[in-house]
Amino acid sequence: MKTESWARWSEIIASVAVIVTLAFLVVELRTTRQVLERQATLDRAAVLLDPFVENPHLSDILAKVFMGRFPPEVELLVNLFELTPAEAITYDRHLWAIWFGANADYRLEGETPELRALVADMMSSDHNWQWWQIARDYGYFDPTFVALVEGHR
């Protein structure tokens, strides 16, 4: 009878171990998916933004392509700082990179102290707030991230 009892207990323990292992795998898969989504967001942003930072001549070309019909956030930077259109385009791309990264971090980790500090720092500047009010309406940012940012103003 003792052997049968040990066998039953062994089966129970093995079943619990399988359940714990499956739960661990679910958590790991969810974390991996979130990390991959964050990286995909950053990769998409890099494709759109990095060429302008690495090669300033592209901003000159884009300024000619726009032919005076700049996106509102670029027009804002031209007017606020008396930048050339190319300079404003480069700075605009820089701001997009910061905010895309912050949004990606928020989607992965939620509201962290580092993210709160970055948002508070960015929102302490009037020109960043004005830029944000235009950029948020394009729909690229998570709605809860938008609420977090706007709560810092």
C-alpha positions as protocol buffer text, in pm:
chain_id: "A"
residue {
  index: 1
  type: MET
  ca { x: 0 y: 0 z: 0 }
}
residue {
  index: 2
  type: LYS
  ca { x: 286 y: 234 z: 68 }
}
residue {
  index: 3
  type: THR
  ca { x: 413 y: 206 z: -290 }
}
residue {
  index: 4
  type: GLU
  ca { x: 70 y: 297 z: -429 }
}
residue {
  index: 5
  type: SER
  ca { x: 57 y: 599 z: -200 }
}
residue {
  index: 6
  type: TRP
  ca { x: 400 y: 713 z: -321 }
}
residue {
  index: 7
  type: ALA
  ca { x: 290 y: 667 z: -680 }
}
residue {
  index: 8
  type: ARG
  ca { x: -19 y: 882 z: -627 }
}
residue {
  index: 9
  type: TRP
  ca { x: 183 y: 1155 z: -457 }
}
residue {
  index: 10
  type: SER
  ca { x: 440 y: 1142 z: -734 }
}
residue {
  index: 11
  type: GLU
  ca { x: 166 y: 1188 z: -995 }
}
residue {
  index: 12
  type: ILE
  ca { x: 21 y: 1485 z: -802 }
}
residue {
  index: 13
  type: ILE
  ca { x: 363 y: 1647 z: -769 }
}
residue {
  index: 14
  type: ALA
  ca { x: 439 y: 1588 z: -1138 }
}
residue {
  index: 15
  type: SER
  ca { x: 104 y: 1738 z: -1236 }
}
residue {
  index: 16
  type: VAL
  ca { x: 169 y: 2047 z: -1024 }
}
residue {
  index: 17
  type: ALA
  ca { x: 516 y: 2078 z: -1179 }
}
residue {
  index: 18
  type: VAL
  ca { x: 366 y: 2066 z: -1527 }
}
residue {
  index: 19
  type: ILE
  ca { x: 111 y: 2336 z: -1438 }
}
residue {
  index: 20
  type: VAL
  ca { x: 382 y: 2560 z: -1288 }
}
residue {
  index: 21
  type: THR
  ca { x: 599 y: 2509 z: -1597 }
}
residue {
  index: 22
  type: LEU
  ca { x: 310 y: 2600 z: -1828 }
}
residue {
  index: 23
  type: ALA
  ca { x: 235 y: 2913 z: -1626 }
}
residue {
  index: 24
  type: PHE
  ca { x: 601 y: 3013 z: -1646 }
}
residue {
  index: 25
  type: LEU
  ca { x: 600 y: 2961 z: -2024 }
}
residue {
  index: 26
  type: VAL
  ca { x: 287 y: 3176 z: -2065 }
}
residue {
  index: 27
  type: VAL
  ca { x: 452 y: 3460 z: -1871 }
}
residue {
  index: 28
  type: GLU
  ca { x: 772 y: 3427 z: -2074 }
}
residue {
  index: 29
  type: LEU
  ca { x: 583 y: 3427 z: -2404 }
}
residue {
  index: 30
  type: ARG
  ca { x: 389 y: 3738 z: -2305 }
}
residue {
  index: 31
  type: THR
  ca { x: 710 y: 3918 z: -2204 }
}
residue {
  index: 32
  type: THR
  ca { x: 884 y: 3812 z: -2524 }
}
residue {
  index: 33
  type: ARG
  ca { x: 590 y: 3935 z: -2733 }
}
residue {
  index: 34
  type: GLN
  ca { x: 597 y: 4273 z: -2556 }
}
residue {
  index: 35
  type: VAL
  ca { x: 972 y: 4308 z: -2608 }
}
residue {
  index: 36
  type: LEU
  ca { x: 936 y: 4219 z: -2977 }
}
residue {
  index: 37
  type: GLU
  ca { x: 654 y: 4472 z: -3019 }
}
residue {
  index: 38
  type: ARG
  ca { x: 867 y: 4741 z: -2856 }
}
residue {
  index: 39
  type: GLN
  ca { x: 1162 y: 4660 z: -3080 }
}
residue {
  index: 40
  type: ALA
  ca { x: 941 y: 4660 z: -3389 }
}
residue {
  index: 41
  type: THR
  ca { x: 809 y: 5004 z: -3294 }
}
residue {
  index: 42
  type: LEU
  ca { x: 1162 y: 5137 z: -3247 }
}
residue {
  index: 43
  type: ASP
  ca { x: 1277 y: 4978 z: -3574 }
}
residue {
  index: 44
  type: ARG
  ca { x: 991 y: 5142 z: -3766 }
}
residue {
  index: 45
  type: ALA
  ca { x: 1076 y: 5476 z: -3609 }
}
residue {
  index: 46
  type: ALA
  ca { x: 1446 y: 5432 z: -3690 }
}
residue {
  index: 47
  type: VAL
  ca { x: 1370 y: 5367 z: -4056 }
}
residue {
  index: 48
  type: LEU
  ca { x: 1172 y: 5691 z: -4075 }
}
residue {
  index: 49
  type: LEU
  ca { x: 1390 y: 5910 z: -3855 }
}
residue {
  index: 50
  type: ASP
  ca { x: 1754 y: 5802 z: -3855 }
}
residue {
  index: 51
  type: PRO
  ca { x: 1836 y: 5896 z: -4215 }
}
residue {
  index: 52
  type: PHE
  ca { x: 1751 y: 6259 z: -4140 }
}
residue {
  index: 53
  type: VAL
  ca { x: 1969 y: 6269 z: -3831 }
}
residue {
  index: 54
  type: GLU
  ca { x: 2259 y: 6084 z: -3994 }
}
residue {
  index: 55
  type: ASN
  ca { x: 2244 y: 6277 z: -4321 }
}
residue {
  index: 56
  type: PRO
  ca { x: 2135 y: 6640 z: -4280 }
}
residue {
  index: 57
  type: HIS
  ca { x: 2121 y: 6684 z: -4658 }
}
residue {
  index: 58
  type: LEU
  ca { x: 1803 y: 6477 z: -4661 }
}
residue {
  index: 59
  type: SER
  ca { x: 1635 y: 6747 z: -4455 }
}
residue {
  index: 60
  type: ASP
  ca { x: 1731 y: 7003 z: -4722 }
}
residue {
  index: 61
  type: ILE
  ca { x: 1583 y: 6777 z: -4987 }
}
residue {
  index: 62
  type: LEU
  ca { x: 1262 y: 6724 z: -4790 }
}
residue {
  index: 63
  type: ALA
  ca { x: 1232 y: 7100 z: -4733 }
}
residue {
  index: 64
  type: LYS
  ca { x: 1239 y: 7145 z: -5111 }
}
residue {
  index: 65
  type: VAL
  ca { x: 985 y: 6866 z: -5159 }
}
residue {
  index: 66
  type: PHE
  ca { x: 745 y: 7030 z: -4913 }
}
residue {
  index: 67
  type: MET
  ca { x: 780 y: 7356 z: -5110 }
}
residue {
  index: 68
  type: GLY
  ca { x: 654 y: 7572 z: -4824 }
}
residue {
  index: 69
  type: ARG
  ca { x: 369 y: 7337 z: -4726 }
}
residue {
  index: 70
  type: PHE
  ca { x: 526 y: 7197 z: -4413 }
}
residue {
  index: 71
  type: PRO
  ca { x: 356 y: 6972 z: -4161 }
}
residue {
  index: 72
  type: PRO
  ca { x: 215 y: 7179 z: -3873 }
}
residue {
  index: 73
  type: GLU
  ca { x: 477 y: 7063 z: -3622 }
}
residue {
  index: 74
  type: VAL
  ca { x: 760 y: 7163 z: -3858 }
}
residue {
  index: 75
  type: GLU
  ca { x: 596 y: 7500 z: -3924 }
}
residue {
  index: 76
  type: LEU
  ca { x: 573 y: 7550 z: -3546 }
}
residue {
  index: 77
  type: LEU
  ca { x: 947 y: 7492 z: -3505 }
}
residue {
  index: 78
  type: VAL
  ca { x: 1032 y: 7725 z: -3795 }
}
residue {
  index: 79
  type: ASN
  ca { x: 825 y: 8002 z: -3637 }
}
residue {
  index: 80
  type: LEU
  ca { x: 926 y: 7949 z: -3274 }
}
residue {
  index: 81
  type: PHE
  ca { x: 1301 y: 7935 z: -3328 }
}
residue {
  index: 82
  type: GLU
  ca { x: 1350 y: 8100 z: -3666 }
}
residue {
  index: 83
  type: LEU
  ca { x: 1497 y: 7776 z: -3794 }
}
residue {
  index: 84
  type: THR
  ca { x: 1549 y: 7702 z: -4157 }
}
residue {
  index: 85
  type: PRO
  ca { x: 1301 y: 7444 z: -4284 }
}
residue {
  index: 86
  type: ALA
  ca { x: 1577 y: 7183 z: -4298 }
}
residue {
  index: 87
  type: GLU
  ca { x: 1679 y: 7252 z: -3937 }
}
residue {
  index: 88
  type: ALA
  ca { x: 1317 y: 7233 z: -3825 }
}
residue {
  index: 89
  type: ILE
  ca { x: 1269 y: 6901 z: -4008 }
}
residue {
  index: 90
  type: THR
  ca { x: 1579 y: 6756 z: -3840 }
}
residue {
  index: 91
  type: TYR
  ca { x: 1467 y: 6873 z: -3495 }
}
residue {
  index: 92
  type: ASP
  ca { x: 1114 y: 6746 z: -3562 }
}
residue {
  index: 93
  type: ARG
  ca { x: 1252 y: 6402 z: -3646 }
}
residue {
  index: 94
  type: HIS
  ca { x: 1457 y: 6412 z: -3327 }
}
residue {
  index: 95
  type: LEU
  ca { x: 1144 y: 6484 z: -3122 }
}
residue {
  index: 96
  type: TRP
  ca { x: 955 y: 6205 z: -3298 }
}
residue {
  index: 97
  type: ALA
  ca { x: 1237 y: 5963 z: -3206 }
}
residue {
  index: 98
  type: ILE
  ca { x: 1217 y: 6061 z: -2838 }
}
residue {
  index: 99
  type: TRP
  ca { x: 838 y: 6025 z: -2823 }
}
residue {
  index: 100
  type: PHE
  ca { x: 824 y: 5700 z: -3022 }
}
residue {
  index: 101
  type: GLY
  ca { x: 1081 y: 5554 z: -2782 }
}
residue {
  index: 102
  type: ALA
  ca { x: 890 y: 5676 z: -2477 }
}
residue {
  index: 103
  type: ASN
  ca { x: 565 y: 5532 z: -2613 }
}
residue {
  index: 104
  type: ALA
  ca { x: 736 y: 5198 z: -2684 }
}
residue {
  index: 105
  type: ASP
  ca { x: 882 y: 5191 z: -2331 }
}
residue {
  index: 106
  type: TYR
  ca { x: 539 y: 5268 z: -2187 }
}
residue {
  index: 107
  type: ARG
  ca { x: 381 y: 4983 z: -2381 }
}
residue {
  index: 108
  type: LEU
  ca { x: 645 y: 4743 z: -2250 }
}
residue {
  index: 109
  type: GLU
  ca { x: 691 y: 4849 z: -1888 }
}
residue {
  index: 110
  type: GLY
  ca { x: 408 y: 5088 z: -1810 }
}
residue {
  index: 111
  type: GLU
  ca { x: 466 y: 5404 z: -1613 }
}
residue {
  index: 112
  type: THR
  ca { x: 816 y: 5379 z: -1467 }
}
residue {
  index: 113
  type: PRO
  ca { x: 1000 y: 5647 z: -1267 }
}
residue {
  index: 114
  type: GLU
  ca { x: 1238 y: 5697 z: -1560 }
}
residue {
  index: 115
  type: LEU
  ca { x: 951 y: 5747 z: -1803 }
}
residue {
  index: 116
  type: ARG
  ca { x: 776 y: 5988 z: -1567 }
}
residue {
  index: 117
  type: ALA
  ca { x: 1101 y: 6186 z: -1539 }
}
residue {
  index: 118
  type: LEU
  ca { x: 1145 y: 6200 z: -1918 }
}
residue {
  index: 119
  type: VAL
  ca { x: 785 y: 6311 z: -1974 }
}
residue {
  index: 120
  type: ALA
  ca { x: 806 y: 6571 z: -1696 }
}
residue {
  index: 121
  type: ASP
  ca { x: 1129 y: 6705 z: -1844 }
}
residue {
  index: 122
  type: MET
  ca { x: 988 y: 6722 z: -2196 }
}
residue {
  index: 123
  type: MET
  ca { x: 662 y: 6883 z: -2083 }
}
residue {
  index: 124
  type: SER
  ca { x: 844 y: 7149 z: -1881 }
}
residue {
  index: 125
  type: SER
  ca { x: 930 y: 7325 z: -2208 }
}
residue {
  index: 126
  type: ASP
  ca { x: 658 y: 7527 z: -2380 }
}
residue {
  index: 127
  type: HIS
  ca { x: 783 y: 7442 z: -2729 }
}
residue {
  index: 128
  type: ASN
  ca { x: 777 y: 7068 z: -2651 }
}
residue {
  index: 129
  type: TRP
  ca { x: 420 y: 7105 z: -2518 }
}
residue {
  index: 130
  type: GLN
  ca { x: 314 y: 7291 z: -2833 }
}
residue {
  index: 131
  type: TRP
  ca { x: 484 y: 7032 z: -3053 }
}
residue {
  index: 132
  type: TRP
  ca { x: 320 y: 6749 z: -2855 }
}
residue {
  index: 133
  type: GLN
  ca { x: -28 y: 6899 z: -2899 }
}
residue {
  index: 134
  type: ILE
  ca { x: 16 y: 6868 z: -3276 }
}
residue {
  index: 135
  type: ALA
  ca { x: 194 y: 6531 z: -3281 }
}
residue {
  index: 136
  type: ARG
  ca { x: -45 y: 6348 z: -3047 }
}
residue {
  index: 137
  type: ASP
  ca { x: -333 y: 6399 z: -3290 }
}
residue {
  index: 138
  type: TYR
  ca { x: -165 y: 6193 z: -3564 }
}
residue {
  index: 139
  type: GLY
  ca { x: -272 y: 5877 z: -3376 }
}
residue {
  index: 140
  type: TYR
  ca { x: 70 y: 5714 z: -3342 }
}
residue {
  index: 141
  type: PHE
  ca { x: 64 y: 5706 z: -2963 }
}
residue {
  index: 142
  type: ASP
  ca { x: -115 y: 5472 z: -2725 }
}
residue {
  index: 143
  type: PRO
  ca { x: -419 y: 5656 z: -2577 }
}
residue {
  index: 144
  type: THR
  ca { x: -315 y: 5574 z: -2220 }
}
residue {
  index: 145
  type: PHE
  ca { x: 33 y: 5707 z: -2297 }
}
residue {
  index: 146
  type: VAL
  ca { x: -125 y: 6029 z: -2426 }
}
residue {
  index: 147
  type: ALA
  ca { x: -320 y: 6058 z: -2099 }
}
residue {
  index: 148
  type: LEU
  ca { x: 1 y: 6006 z: -1901 }
}
residue {
  index: 149
  type: VAL
  ca { x: 183 y: 6276 z: -2097 }
}
residue {
  index: 150
  type: GLU
  ca { x: -101 y: 6523 z: -2069 }
}
residue {
  index: 151
  type: GLY
  ca { x: -124 y: 6462 z: -1696 }
}
residue {
  index: 152
  type: HIS
  ca { x: 221 y: 6617 z: -1662 }
}
residue {
  index: 153
  type: ARG
  ca { x: 123 y: 6954 z: -1797 }
}
